[in-house]
Amino acid sequence: MPDLVTVTRTYLEMRHPGDLVPARAPEGSPAIVRVGFCPASFFRFLYAEVGRAYRWTDRLAWSDSRIREHLDARGVTLFVMYVEGAPAGYFELRRHSGEGTEIAYFGLMPDYVGRGLGGWLLTQAVRAAWVGEDARVWLHTCTLDHPAALPNYLKRGFRAVRQERYQVPPLTA
């Protein structure tokens, strides 16, 4: 059996809206759109394309009805970033009563990585998360994510509050 890969997951949080260090706006005027009704196929597309290189697999097997149930749940909001009319990334917020808002999923489509959009998208995600009376905004990342993910979160003002390690099988070709 092949050796397992050790993964480090880092939990981060922001306790005050003033902690946000905004990234400057990128060229090209990307637009962030809050998705009202999201078809299951579009949700699946966003999740699969953004997460393909980072082992996002948890939701790939979800049925259309399971996706619909998730998206219709109280406190779940989806936002898509468009660049020149094409979806370039997205984030999902999940409000937890009395605990704040989690940036549950966040990322860019592969063709948009490395174009200076990640910091700006995260800035918009944090701003959207702070709408309301939340006590904190939090998220987590791991060493399977893009190498710029953790530095981006820290540059925007998040603080690491906990780490854990776990193992996964290596990717097979």
C-alpha positions in Angstrom: 0.0 0.0 0.0 1.4 3.5 -0.9 2.4 5.9 1.8 -0.3 8.2 3.1 -0.1 11.9 2.5 -0.1 14.0 5.7 -2.4 17.1 5.4 -2.4 20.1 7.7 -5.8 21.9 8.1 -5.6 25.4 9.5 -8.7 27.2 11.0 -8.7 31.0 10.7 -11.0 33.7 12.0 -11.6 37.4 11.9 -13.2 39.0 15.0 -14.0 42.5 13.8 -14.8 44.0 10.4 -12.0 46.5 10.8 -9.5 43.6 10.8 -10.0 43.2 7.0 -7.0 44.3 5.0 -8.7 44.8 1.6 -6.9 43.8 -1.6 -6.9 46.3 -4.4 -9.4 45.9 -7.2 -8.0 44.0 -10.2 -8.2 45.3 -13.7 -11.0 44.2 -15.9 -13.9 45.1 -13.6 -14.9 41.6 -12.3 -18.4 41.4 -11.0 -19.7 39.6 -7.9 -23.2 38.4 -8.2 -25.3 36.9 -5.4 -27.0 33.8 -6.8 -30.7 33.7 -6.0 -31.9 30.4 -7.4 -29.0 28.2 -8.3 -29.6 25.1 -10.5 -28.0 22.0 -9.2 -26.0 21.6 -12.4 -24.4 25.1 -12.0 -23.6 24.4 -8.3 -22.0 21.1 -9.2 -20.0 22.8 -12.0 -18.7 25.5 -9.7 -17.7 23.0 -7.0 -16.1 20.5 -9.4 -14.2 23.1 -11.4 -12.9 25.2 -8.6 -12.0 22.1 -6.4 -10.7 19.7 -9.1 -7.0 20.3 -8.3 -7.5 20.4 -4.5 -9.4 17.1 -3.8 -12.8 18.7 -3.3 -14.8 15.5 -3.4 -17.4 15.6 -0.6 -20.1 17.1 -2.6 -19.5 15.5 -6.0 -21.8 12.6 -5.2 -24.6 14.8 -4.0 -27.9 14.2 -5.8 -29.8 17.2 -7.3 -32.3 17.0 -4.4 -29.4 17.1 -1.8 -27.9 20.1 -3.5 -31.3 21.8 -3.6 -31.8 21.0 0.2 -28.4 22.5 0.9 -28.9 25.7 -1.1 -32.4 26.3 0.3 -31.1 25.9 3.9 -31.4 29.0 6.0 -28.2 30.9 6.2 -26.5 29.5 3.0 -25.7 32.1 0.4 -23.8 31.7 -2.9 -21.8 34.4 -4.8 -20.2 34.0 -8.2 -17.4 36.2 -9.6 -17.7 36.9 -13.3 -14.8 38.2 -15.5 -15.9 39.4 -19.0 -19.1 37.5 -18.6 -17.6 34.1 -17.6 -17.7 32.5 -14.1 -14.2 33.0 -12.7 -14.7 31.9 -9.0 -17.2 31.7 -6.2 -17.7 31.7 -2.5 -20.3 30.2 -0.3 -21.3 31.7 3.1 -22.9 29.8 5.9 -24.4 31.8 8.8 -24.4 30.0 12.1 -26.8 31.4 14.6 -24.9 33.1 17.4 -21.5 31.9 16.1 -20.9 34.1 13.1 -20.4 33.4 9.4 -18.3 30.8 7.8 -16.8 31.2 4.4 -17.6 27.6 3.7 -16.1 27.4 0.2 -14.0 29.8 -1.7 -11.9 29.6 -4.9 -11.1 30.4 -8.5 -11.7 28.6 -11.7 -8.3 27.2 -12.9 -8.0 29.6 -15.8 -8.2 32.6 -13.4 -5.6 31.5 -10.9 -2.5 33.7 -10.9 -4.3 36.8 -12.3 -4.5 38.7 -9.0 -8.2 37.9 -8.4 -8.0 35.8 -5.3 -7.3 38.6 -2.8 -10.0 40.8 -4.2 -12.5 37.9 -4.2 -11.7 37.1 -0.6 -12.1 40.8 0.3 -15.6 40.7 -1.2 -16.4 37.4 0.6 -15.3 38.9 3.9 -17.4 42.1 3.3 -20.4 40.0 2.5 -19.9 37.8 5.5 -19.8 40.8 7.9 -23.2 42.0 6.8 -25.3 41.6 10.0 -24.5 41.3 13.6 -21.9 38.5 13.5 -19.4 37.8 16.2 -16.8 36.5 13.8 -16.0 35.3 10.3 -14.1 32.1 9.9 -12.9 29.6 7.4 -10.4 26.8 7.1 -7.8 25.7 4.5 -5.4 22.9 4.2 -2.1 22.0 2.5 -4.0 20.4 -0.4 -5.4 23.8 -1.3 -3.5 26.2 -3.6 -0.2 27.3 -2.0 -1.4 31.0 -2.1 -4.6 30.2 -0.1 -3.2 30.5 3.4 -0.9 33.5 2.7 -4.0 35.2 1.1 -6.1 34.6 4.2 -3.4 35.9 6.5 -2.8 39.0 4.3 -6.5 39.9 4.4 -6.4 39.9 8.3 -7.4 36.4 9.3 -5.6 34.9 12.3 -4.9 31.2 12.5 -6.6 29.8 15.7 -6.1 26.0 15.4 -4.4 23.4 13.3 -4.9 19.7 12.9 -3.2 17.0 10.9 -4.8 14.0 9.1 -3.8 11.6 6.4 -5.2 10.8 3.0 -4.2 8.3 0.3 -2.0 9.6 -2.5 -3.7 10.7 -5.7 -3.8 7.9 -8.3 -3.2 8.7 -12.0 
